[in-house]
Amino acid sequence: MNNENHPVYHPLDSIEDVEQFYAAIRRDKLTEKLSPERPYCYWTIETYDKSNGIRGGGGLGVLAADMRRVAEQLSVPFVLVTPFYPWESHQKMENLEQTDYHVQQNYKDFGFNFVDNVSIKTATTSVQLDVIEKRLGASRFLCITEPNFGELYSGESGSDHRLYQEVALGFGGYKALKLVGCRPGIIQLNEVATFFAALARLDELVSSGMDFYEAVVYTRKHTLYTNHTLVQAAEATFHYSQFEQYVFPNIKSVAVRRWLSDKFTDGWIRLSTPSVEIAELRSGVSKLHARVANYRDINGNKVKFKAVTNGIHMRTWTHPEIMNFYHDRGILDKFDLPTERDFVENIDAVSAADIRHLKNLGRAKLNSILQNRTDQYGNTIQIPEGAMLFDFKRRFVDYKRPWLPFSNPERIAQILQDNDAHYILAGRVHTGDSNMYNRLMNLLHLIDSNPILKERVHYLPDYDEELGLGLSLGANASINTPIVGLEACGTSWMKDIANLGLLISTHDGGVADMPSDNYLTIEGKTEEEECKNLYKQMEVAAKAWQNDFDLEYWIHRQLVAYLDVISGSRMMRDYLNYLF
Ligand SMILES: *Cc1c(COP(=O)(O)O)cnc(C)c1O
């Protein structure tokens, strides 16, 4: 998204480079295991890559898009199988009133080519899907779509339409893969909505003559299920009758149908149950999450998850000048991994002047993005170059607690005024979440009623990648307040650290991969204590930006501790190491 919304990749120069990357991860035979005909196949219901026409909803989609971008950069043969949604939803706000609107999307506008049609069945009819593709280096998008496919996450979870979308992605996507001449080297299921891809594979093996148990073993060995949810009970359930309508008509093998029928309890199924059965490889998205995710298999045994912490595609989410800086100063190598020699010394050599200079570039970019945005009153805002900026940018969901910093309105107003600081709140309430919508409205009225907050706190609706990036580039300190234990990983905080902002956070998700003395941590046994701590850390952050020594201290600590975690190439390396 840097450079006029068109990401510029610097693919590795030669096959020697690729071999060197594989050698670096001690998998030098990988070029034999993965090839253009046998690629790494990544299934996801959500992708967040607007420059390629697909808008997502949150972190799950950002992760999928970044996996493909990293694969493209590192020349890993990779297919992203995902829907192209013909409609996307947006929100705008004027005079504290929110309106939803919907925008139609045409894949031809984003450089996709039509490949052919495939069809999937329901009990009463068959549905024709368009298969479209777009190749980018060694990676490609392979999408299924049709005019009535609808929006991402339209309808209730557990509804017929969701099941239809998931079946279309799984069975339709598997047919699409064959259509373009690929066999999966590995299938990664990005959450259980993609379960039907692995089922389609199992069914194909059995119906083409493989012994059922051999086919299960084979499918299991080549399938990785990545979990992002902590509690199994929170997952949608589907009824057997819905499967009779949408799923069973697509299964050729009687044995596979019987196997799947056995996974229902009292007529209901959660897709995680067959997912952990069909995937021998299972991962969670941070160390903490992999440890605490509480999933049981069909026999009631606890499911073990391997931790592969999410990373980000650094060249997408970091200011180009900062990326150049990391490379020139020997902090990142050509794979965007932390350098092996002198990494810590090179970070210690980063001066406050360097940090301020690079942050000013980021602030200018943020202001240019803000030209095309409006706040809760419908006004355009700009943040002065010399002012301090805090930000809170996330989906508006309960556990992330966007209202927490406003628990004591006078106190936060004082902090903002004393430090000539502004606060940008960006978020998106899930359509239909009336609880969060009301909390947001209450918050906006609270801000409206306090003259200091009204001047210094700006809510920006329709949070998306552009705003996510812009705020990471331009903010001095970001606030991340998930209830400890509820964030699976989170990646916004990674964008903030990569762009030389200070992180103020509870110790949760991927942040907890490293000890809490590496950033401005929020601790406390009660919400009230946490909030007091948050205010204290906001003051520490504001002071640090006025004091070279403190600024260097915290930025150095953050980079030394987290650059390895943040690097998407590190994530790809960890996945390849786990898979092969
Ligand atoms: C980075 C990003 C996310 C990830 O958010 P977390 O709350 O950190 O998981 C979600 N949405 C958008 C638009 C992003 O850019």
The ligand as a Gaussian input file, in Angstrom:
#p B3LYP/6-31G(d) Opt

LIG

0 1
 C       -3.749000      -4.602000      11.133000
 C       -5.203000      -4.546000      10.982000
 C       -6.016000      -5.359000      11.778000
 C       -5.482000      -6.273000      12.852000
 O       -6.013000      -5.785000      14.028000
 P       -5.730000      -6.371000      15.486000
 O       -6.784000      -5.731000      16.290000
 O       -4.371000      -5.977000      15.888000
 O       -5.884000      -7.846000      15.357000
 C       -7.392000      -5.291000      11.600000
 N       -7.939000      -4.461000      10.688000
 C       -7.186000      -3.666000       9.914000
 C       -7.838000      -2.779000       8.929000
 C       -5.794000      -3.684000      10.030000
 O       -5.050000      -2.889000       9.253000

